[in-house]
Amino acid sequence: PDAFRPDGTTLSCFRCSSQRVLDDAIALDWDLGTGDARDIGLQSPNFFDDPQRRHALTETVNGSDEFQMQYETLEGRPAFSVSTTSRIPNPPPRVRELKTPQAILLLVTPGECPHLIATGTCAGGKYTMSVRQDEIVPCFGPYTAVGKEVVVTQGAGTEPHRVKVGVPTPVPGFRPNWGSFVAVADDVPPLQLDPMPPFKDATPFEVLGLVEVGGMERVAADAYKNVREDWKVEDLAAAITDRRVTLAKDNAAKISTPSDALKATGSYALGAGLPGDDEVIRTLQPKLREIASRVANEGTTFEFRDGLRLLRLLRMAEDDPTAEAFDEHYGPMIGDGVLDDPSDLGAFATAFPNSKYTELLRARAEMRAAKQRTEMAEAQAANEIAGQWETVVTKADEIAQLSFKIRFAQQYLAPSPQNTRGLSNMQAYRRGLVTDSFCPAKREFIKAAGIAEYQRLAKEHCDEEAPTGSGMNGESVTLTNDCRMAFATGC
């Protein structure tokens, strides 16, 4: 049979047979895509039309240790899939949901598949085919990923959204965490994709997609940390650095505030492990110094915090002219109390340890510390006095109640030997209570608070909170006089 070119036309006067060879040693490449029969049908629609070609490739693959073949049918025609026997990185296509305060972002990334090329050659009257792995290509399932966008929905009846491949794309009004996604890419049948949490087992493609979007350096750094170790090669770090430097150059003209400058440098990710921080800062250095100089000479109070961070980012020494201007511009605002946030003042003192305004901050801090120490000492003393008074009150109330019981026994109990002994015991206990407990507590309190405070509190207690006893008929009796006598007990 005539041999077909990949574009579907035939090679005229071309027959690979022992009888006739007019065009010897002609080689034609056929794109097998991922090697899946469905992708071969998309990349090279006429490949399976020629039995001779199918037979030649079958012979090659069956005799190879590098490739293997699986026979199938494609639209009713004999077909096969070709795959490599070697293990290569092959993450599946997937969707990430990224939640920000402003929007839900979708990050759709393809997988990675081998890209296979078959070469047909007519030589010496024989048609042969060879297969090689050309590169790793992005893929959706079995299909080579083509195009820069996919249409994503969450199933029937849901609104479709066009999402850029490999770039976090805002999706207004989108319901996150609900089922799987159906993605339709150019020339690729619909595919079911399950959402993945950010970020576990990230791919280089995803990390570079996050780097592409400004303001997501922390997320990109988190993804970079979670890239599988066999993917985290120097090439990825270099690609991240190159992309960040390119973005910095593109955005330099848009920088007008210290906040813009910090975002452009990716300083929010400094120390987070994302490659390229130093290179980006070097690239933007002239613009950063220009912004720092403006803020140092005429910046507003709202620019103080970011301006100070910018000085630290540029590693400006205290005697740098821009740093000196910053000190003189914002120092008076600190002295007048216009700038009073403790964290801002601490950052200023760290950046300008020799400034006269830092000395002022230290003096104020010492005054506050001395006042706090005084207040704490006074509070501690007051607590100790309150504890001492509580002991005095407890013992005085107990003396007042014993005095009431002794008087009650003397008035109403018959003078039997048993009652006499009981009365004597109560009187002895009261004497011991006064000597061993009440008087030491009273002396300690008067020593700490004074006799006047003792008398004031004693009167207040007996007038408002005097102890009680039980009368002849079980009624409650307020012991105001006994209370007063107890507090007046001589020591």
C-alpha positions as CSV (number, residue, x, y, z in Angstrom):
1,P,0.0,0.0,0.0
2,D,1.0,3.6,-0.5
3,A,2.6,5.1,2.6
4,F,0.8,8.1,4.0
5,R,2.5,11.3,5.2
6,P,1.4,12.6,8.6
7,D,-0.7,15.3,6.8
8,G,-2.7,12.6,5.1
9,T,-1.3,12.9,1.6
10,T,0.5,10.0,-0.1
11,L,4.0,9.7,-1.3
12,S,3.6,9.3,-5.1
13,C,5.4,6.4,-6.7
14,F,6.4,5.2,-3.2
15,R,6.2,1.5,-2.5
16,C,8.3,-0.3,0.0
17,S,8.7,-3.7,-1.6
18,S,11.4,-5.9,-3.0
19,Q,10.1,-5.2,-6.6
20,R,10.2,-1.4,-6.7
21,V,11.9,1.3,-4.6
22,L,11.8,4.7,-6.3
23,D,12.5,6.9,-3.2
24,D,15.0,5.1,-1.0
25,A,15.9,6.2,2.6
26,I,12.9,8.6,3.1
27,A,12.2,9.1,6.8
28,L,8.9,10.5,8.1
29,D,8.2,11.4,11.8
30,W,4.8,10.7,13.3
31,D,3.7,12.4,16.5
32,L,2.3,9.8,18.9
33,G,1.6,12.3,21.6
34,T,1.4,10.6,25.0
35,G,1.4,7.2,23.3
36,D,-2.2,6.6,24.2
37,A,-4.2,5.4,21.2
38,R,-6.7,8.2,21.6
39,D,-3.9,10.8,21.6
40,I,-2.2,9.2,18.6
41,G,-5.6,9.6,16.8
42,L,-5.7,13.3,17.7
43,Q,-2.0,14.1,17.0
44,S,-1.6,12.0,13.8
45,P,-5.1,11.2,12.5
46,N,-3.9,8.9,9.7
47,F,-1.4,6.9,11.6
48,F,-3.6,3.7,12.0
49,D,-4.8,3.8,8.4
50,D,-1.7,1.9,7.0
51,P,-1.4,-1.8,8.0
52,Q,2.2,-1.8,6.9
53,R,3.0,1.0,9.3
54,R,1.1,-0.7,12.1
55,H,3.0,-3.9,11.4
56,A,6.4,-2.2,11.3
57,L,5.8,-0.4,14.6
58,T,4.5,-3.6,16.2
59,E,7.7,-5.4,15.3
60,T,9.9,-2.6,16.7
61,V,8.0,-2.3,20.0
62,N,7.8,-6.0,20.6
63,G,11.5,-6.3,20.2
64,S,12.3,-3.4,22.5
65,D,13.0,-3.3,26.3
66,E,12.2,0.4,26.4
67,F,8.6,0.4,25.1
68,Q,5.5,-1.8,25.4
69,M,2.3,-2.0,23.4
70,Q,-1.4,-2.6,24.2
71,Y,-3.8,-3.4,21.3
72,E,-7.1,-1.6,21.2
73,T,-9.7,-0.3,18.7
74,L,-10.2,3.3,17.8
75,E,-13.5,4.3,16.1
76,G,-13.8,0.7,14.9
77,R,-10.3,0.5,13.5
78,P,-7.4,-1.6,14.8
79,A,-5.1,0.5,17.0
80,F,-2.7,0.3,19.9
81,S,-1.2,2.4,22.7
82,V,2.5,2.7,23.2
83,S,4.1,3.3,26.6
84,T,7.5,3.5,28.1
85,T,8.8,0.8,30.5
86,S,10.9,3.3,32.4
87,R,9.5,5.1,35.5
88,I,9.2,8.8,34.9
89,P,7.5,11.6,36.9
90,N,3.9,11.4,35.9
91,P,1.6,13.5,38.2
92,P,-2.1,13.6,37.2
93,P,-3.9,16.7,36.0
94,R,-5.6,18.4,38.9
95,V,-7.4,21.4,40.3
96,R,-6.3,23.5,43.3
97,E,-8.7,25.7,45.2
98,L,-7.0,28.8,46.7
99,K,-9.1,31.0,49.0
100,T,-8.1,34.6,49.4
101,P,-10.0,37.5,51.2
102,Q,-11.0,38.8,47.8
103,A,-11.9,35.7,45.7
104,I,-11.8,32.0,45.1
105,L,-8.9,31.1,42.8
106,L,-8.7,28.0,40.7
107,L,-5.4,26.6,39.6
108,V,-5.7,24.0,36.9
109,T,-2.5,22.2,36.0
110,P,-1.8,19.4,33.5
111,G,0.0,16.3,34.4
112,E,3.4,15.2,32.9
113,C,3.5,12.5,30.2
114,P,6.2,11.2,27.9
115,H,6.1,12.6,24.4
116,L,6.7,9.8,21.9
117,I,7.8,10.2,18.2
118,A,7.7,7.3,15.7
119,T,9.9,7.6,12.6
120,G,9.1,5.5,9.5
121,T,12.0,4.8,7.1
122,C,12.1,3.0,3.7
123,A,15.5,1.6,3.1
124,G,16.7,-1.4,1.0
125,G,13.1,-2.2,0.0
126,K,12.0,-2.6,3.6
127,Y,9.7,-0.3,5.6
128,T,10.8,0.0,9.3
129,M,9.7,2.2,12.2
130,S,11.6,3.3,15.3
131,V,10.3,5.0,18.5
132,R,11.9,7.5,20.8
133,Q,10.9,9.5,23.8
134,D,11.3,13.1,22.7
135,E,10.5,15.0,26.0
136,I,8.1,15.3,28.8
137,V,4.9,17.1,27.8
138,P,2.0,18.5,29.8
139,C,-1.1,16.3,29.5
140,F,-4.7,15.9,30.6
141,G,-5.1,12.3,31.4
142,P,-4.2,10.4,28.2
143,Y,-4.2,13.6,26.0
144,T,-1.4,16.0,25.2
145,A,-2.4,19.4,26.7
146,V,-2.8,22.0,24.0
147,G,-4.1,25.5,24.4
148,K,-3.8,27.9,27.3
149,E,-7.2,27.7,28.8
150,V,-9.8,25.1,29.9
151,V,-13.5,25.4,30.6
152,V,-14.2,24.2,34.2
153,T,-17.6,23.3,35.7
154,Q,-18.6,21.3,38.8
155,G,-21.1,19.1,36.9
156,A,-24.3,19.4,35.0
157,G,-26.3,22.6,35.7
158,T,-23.3,24.6,37.1
159,E,-21.9,27.6,35.4
160,P,-18.8,27.0,33.3
161,H,-15.7,29.1,33.9
162,R,-12.8,29.7,31.6
163,V,-9.6,29.1,33.5
164,K,-6.0,29.7,32.4
165,V,-3.9,26.6,32.5
166,G,-1.2,26.9,35.2
167,V,-2.3,30.3,36.5
168,P,-4.5,31.0,39.5
169,T,-7.7,32.4,38.0
170,P,-10.4,34.2,40.1
171,V,-13.8,32.6,39.7
172,P,-16.6,34.9,40.9
173,G,-19.4,33.4,42.8
174,F,-17.8,30.0,42.8
175,R,-18.8,27.3,45.3
176,P,-15.6,25.7,46.6
177,N,-15.2,22.2,48.0
178,W,-18.1,20.7,46.2
179,G,-17.6,17.5,44.2
180,S,-15.3,17.0,41.3
181,F,-14.6,19.3,38.3
182,V,-15.2,18.6,34.7
183,A,-12.5,20.3,32.5
184,V,-12.7,20.7,28.8
185,A,-9.5,21.8,27.0
186,D,-9.0,22.5,23.3
187,D,-9.3,19.3,21.2
188,V,-9.5,17.2,24.4
189,P,-12.7,15.3,25.5
190,P,-14.1,16.2,29.0
191,L,-12.1,14.9,31.9
192,Q,-13.1,14.4,35.6
193,L,-10.7,16.2,37.9
194,D,-10.8,16.0,41.7
195,P,-9.9,19.2,43.7
196,M,-6.6,19.0,45.7
197,P,-5.8,20.9,48.9
198,P,-3.1,23.5,48.7
199,F,-0.3,22.3,48.8
200,K,0.7,18.7,49.0
201,D,3.0,17.1,46.4
202,A,3.1,20.2,44.3
203,T,4.5,20.1,40.8
204,P,7.0,22.5,39.2
205,F,4.3,23.6,36.8
206,E,2.1,24.6,39.8
207,V,4.9,26.5,41.5
208,L,5.7,28.5,38.4
209,G,2.0,29.2,37.9
210,L,1.8,30.7,41.4
211,V,5.0,32.7,40.8
212,E,3.4,34.2,37.7
213,V,0.7,35.9,39.9
214,G,1.8,38.9,42.0
215,G,1.2,38.9,45.7
216,M,1.2,35.1,46.1
217,E,4.8,34.6,47.0
218,R,3.9,33.0,50.3
219,V,1.6,30.5,48.6
220,A,4.3,29.8,46.0
221,A,6.9,29.3,48.7
222,D,4.7,26.8,50.4
223,A,4.1,25.0,47.2
224,Y,7.9,25.0,46.4
225,K,8.6,23.5,49.8
226,N,6.1,20.7,49.0
227,V,7.5,19.9,45.6
228,R,8.5,16.2,45.4
229,E,12.2,15.9,46.1
230,D,13.0,14.3,42.7
231,W,11.5,17.3,41.0
232,K,13.1,20.0,43.2
233,V,16.2,20.3,41.0
234,E,18.4,23.3,40.2
235,D,16.5,23.9,37.0
236,L,13.3,24.7,38.9
237,A,15.0,27.1,41.2
238,A,16.6,28.8,38.2
239,A,13.3,29.0,36.4
240,I,11.6,30.5,39.5
241,T,14.4,33.1,39.9
242,D,14.3,34.0,36.2
243,R,10.5,34.4,36.2
244,R,10.6,36.6,39.3
245,V,13.3,38.8,38.0
246,T,11.4,39.2,34.7
247,L,8.2,40.1,36.6
248,A,10.2,42.6,38.7
249,K,11.5,44.3,35.6
250,D,8.0,44.5,34.1
251,N,6.5,45.9,37.3
252,A,9.2,48.4,38.2
253,A,7.5,51.3,36.4
254,K,4.3,50.6,38.5
255,I,6.0,51.1,41.8
256,S,5.0,54.4,43.5
257,T,4.6,53.6,47.2
258,P,6.7,51.6,49.8
259,S,3.8,49.1,49.9
260,D,4.1,48.6,46.1
261,A,7.9,48.2,46.5
262,L,7.6,45.5,49.2
263,K,5.1,43.6,47.1
264,A,7.3,43.8,44.1
265,T,10.3,42.4,45.9
266,G,8.2,39.6,47.3
267,S,9.5,40.5,50.7
268,Y,6.5,38.9,52.3
269,A,8.1,35.6,51.3
270,L,11.7,36.5,52.3
271,G,13.1,33.7,54.4
272,A,10.3,31.4,53.3
273,G,12.5,29.4,50.9
274,L,11.3,30.8,47.5
275,P,14.4,31.2,45.2
276,G,15.2,34.5,43.7
277,D,14.7,37.0,46.6
278,D,18.2,38.5,46.5
279,E,18.2,38.7,42.7
280,V,14.8,40.5,42.6
281,I,16.0,43.0,45.2
282,R,19.2,43.7,43.2
283,T,17.1,44.1,40.0
284,L,14.8,46.7,41.7
285,Q,17.5,48.4,43.8
286,P,17.4,51.8,41.9
287,K,13.6,52.0,42.1
288,L,13.6,50.9,45.7
289,R,16.1,53.5,46.7
290,E,14.1,56.1,44.9
291,I,10.9,55.2,46.8
292,A,12.9,55.0,50.1
293,S,14.3,58.5,49.5
294,R,10.9,60.0,48.9
295,V,9.4,58.5,52.0
296,A,12.4,59.5,54.1
297,N,12.0,63.2,53.1
298,E,8.2,63.6,52.7
299,G,6.5,60.4,53.7
300,T,3.2,60.4,55.6
301,T,2.5,58.7,58.9
302,F,0.7,55.9,57.0
303,E,4.0,55.2,55.0
304,F,6.2,55.0,58.1
305,R,5.9,51.3,58.7
306,D,6.4,50.2,55.1
307,G,9.1,52.8,54.6
308,L,11.0,51.4,57.6
309,R,10.7,47.9,56.3
310,L,12.0,49.1,53.0
311,L,15.1,50.6,54.7
312,R,15.8,47.3,56.4
313,L,15.2,45.4,53.1
314,L,17.8,47.6,51.5
315,R,20.1,47.0,54.5
316,M,20.8,50.7,54.8
317,A,23.2,51.7,57.5
318,E,22.2,54.3,60.1
319,D,24.6,56.8,58.5
320,D,23.3,56.3,55.0
321,P,21.9,59.7,53.8
322,T,18.5,58.3,53.1
323,A,18.4,56.7,56.6
324,E,19.5,59.9,58.2
325,A,16.7,61.8,56.4
326,F,14.2,59.2,57.5
327,D,15.4,59.6,61.1
328,E,15.0,63.4,61.0
329,H,11.7,63.3,59.2
330,Y,9.9,60.8,61.4
331,G,11.8,61.4,64.6
332,P,9.8,64.5,65.6
333,M,6.5,62.6,65.0
334,I,7.8,60.0,67.5
335,G,8.8,62.7,70.0
336,D,5.3,64.3,69.8
337,G,3.5,61.0,70.1
338,V,2.0,61.2,66.6
339,L,3.5,57.8,66.0
340,D,2.8,55.7,69.1
341,D,2.3,52.1,68.0
342,P,4.6,50.0,70.3
343,S,5.7,47.6,67.5
344,D,6.5,50.5,65.1
345,L,8.5,52.3,67.8
346,G,10.4,49.1,68.7
347,A,11.2,48.6,65.0
348,F,12.5,52.2,64.8
349,A,14.7,51.7,67.8
350,T,16.2,48.6,66.3
351,A,16.9,50.3,63.0
352,F,18.2,53.5,64.6
353,P,19.9,52.5,67.9
354,N,22.0,55.7,68.0
355,S,19.2,58.2,67.2
356,K,18.3,60.9,69.8
357,Y,14.7,59.8,69.3
358,T,15.6,56.3,70.2
359,E,17.2,57.7,73.4
360,L,13.9,59.5,74.1
361,L,12.0,56.2,73.6
362,R,14.4,54.5,76.0
363,A,13.8,57.2,78.6
364,R,10.1,57.0,78.2
365,A,10.2,53.2,78.4
366,E,12.2,53.4,81.7
367,M,9.7,55.9,83.1
368,R,6.9,53.5,82.2
369,A,8.8,50.6,83.7
370,A,9.4,52.5,86.9
371,K,5.8,53.4,87.2
372,Q,4.7,49.9,86.6
373,R,7.1,48.7,89.2
374,T,5.7,51.2,91.7
375,E,2.1,50.2,90.9
376,M,3.0,46.5,91.2
377,A,4.6,47.1,94.6
378,E,1.6,49.0,95.8
379,A,-0.7,46.4,94.5
380,Q,1.3,43.7,96.2
381,A,1.4,45.6,99.5
382,A,-2.4,46.2,99.3
383,N,-2.9,42.5,98.7
384,E,-0.8,41.6,101.7
385,I,-2.7,44.1,103.9
386,A,-6.0,42.7,102.6
387,G,-4.8,39.2,103.6
388,Q,-3.7,40.4,107.0
389,W,-7.1,42.1,107.6
390,E,-8.9,38.9,106.6
391,T,-7.1,37.1,109.3
392,V,-7.9,39.7,111.9
393,V,-11.6,39.7,111.0
394,T,-11.8,35.8,111.1
395,K,-10.3,35.8,114.6
396,A,-12.3,38.8,115.9
397,D,-15.6,37.2,114.7
398,E,-14.6,33.9,116.5
399,I,-13.9,35.8,119.7
400,A,-17.3,37.7,119.5
401,Q,-19.2,34.4,119.0
402,L,-17.4,32.8,121.9
403,S,-18.1,35.7,124.1
404,F,-21.8,35.5,123.2
405,K,-21.9,31.7,124.0
406,I,-20.1,32.2,127.4
407,R,-22.6,34.9,128.4
408,F,-25.5,32.7,127.2
409,A,-24.2,29.8,129.3
410,Q,-23.8,32.0,132.4
411,Q,-27.4,33.3,132.1
412,Y,-29.4,30.2,131.1
413,L,-27.5,27.0,132.0
414,A,-27.8,25.5,135.5
415,P,-24.6,25.6,137.5
416,S,-23.9,21.9,137.4
417,P,-20.3,20.5,137.5
418,Q,-20.5,19.6,133.8
419,N,-21.7,23.0,132.7
420,T,-19.1,24.7,134.9
421,R,-16.3,22.7,133.3
422,G,-17.7,23.5,129.8
423,L,-17.9,27.2,130.6
424,S,-14.3,27.1,131.9
425,N,-13.1,25.4,128.8
426,M,-14.7,28.0,126.6
427,Q,-13.2,30.9,128.6
428,A,-9.7,29.2,128.4
429,Y,-10.1,28.7,124.6
430,R,-11.0,32.4,124.2
431,R,-8.0,33.5,126.1
432,G,-5.7,31.3,123.9
433,L,-7.4,32.6,120.8
434,V,-6.7,36.2,121.8
435,T,-3.1,35.5,122.8
436,D,-2.0,33.1,120.1
437,S,-4.0,34.2,117.0
438,F,-5.9,37.5,117.3
439,C,-3.2,39.7,118.9
440,P,-0.4,38.7,116.5
441,A,-2.6,39.3,113.5
442,K,-3.8,42.7,114.9
443,R,-0.2,43.9,115.6
444,E,0.9,42.9,112.0
445,F,-2.0,44.8,110.4
446,I,-1.5,47.9,112.5
447,K,2.2,47.9,111.7
448,A,1.4,47.7,107.9
449,A,-1.7,50.0,107.7
450,G,-1.8,52.0,110.9
451,I,-4.2,52.2,113.9
452,A,-6.6,54.7,112.2
453,E,-7.1,52.2,109.3
454,Y,-7.6,49.4,111.8
455,Q,-10.3,51.4,113.7
456,R,-12.0,52.5,110.5
457,L,-12.3,48.9,109.1
458,A,-13.3,47.5,112.5
459,K,-16.2,49.9,112.8
460,E,-17.2,49.3,109.2
461,H,-17.2,45.6,109.7
462,C,-19.1,45.6,112.9
463,D,-21.7,48.0,111.6
464,E,-22.3,46.2,108.3
465,E,-21.1,42.6,108.6
466,A,-21.1,41.7,112.3
467,P,-21.1,38.0,113.1
468,T,-24.3,36.3,114.4
469,G,-25.3,33.7,117.0
470,S,-28.4,31.7,118.0
471,G,-30.8,33.0,120.6
472,M,-32.9,31.2,123.2
473,N,-35.5,30.1,120.7
474,G,-33.1,29.5,117.8
475,E,-33.4,33.0,116.3
476,S,-30.4,34.7,114.7
477,V,-28.9,37.4,116.8
478,T,-26.5,40.0,115.3
479,L,-23.5,40.4,117.7
480,T,-22.6,44.0,117.0
481,N,-21.5,44.9,120.6
482,D,-19.6,41.6,120.9
483,C,-17.9,42.4,117.6
484,R,-16.8,45.9,118.8
485,M,-15.5,44.5,122.1
486,A,-13.5,41.8,120.2
487,F,-11.8,44.3,118.0
488,A,-11.1,46.5,121.0
489,T,-9.4,43.7,122.9
490,G,-6.1,44.8,124.3
491,C,-3.0,43.2,123.1
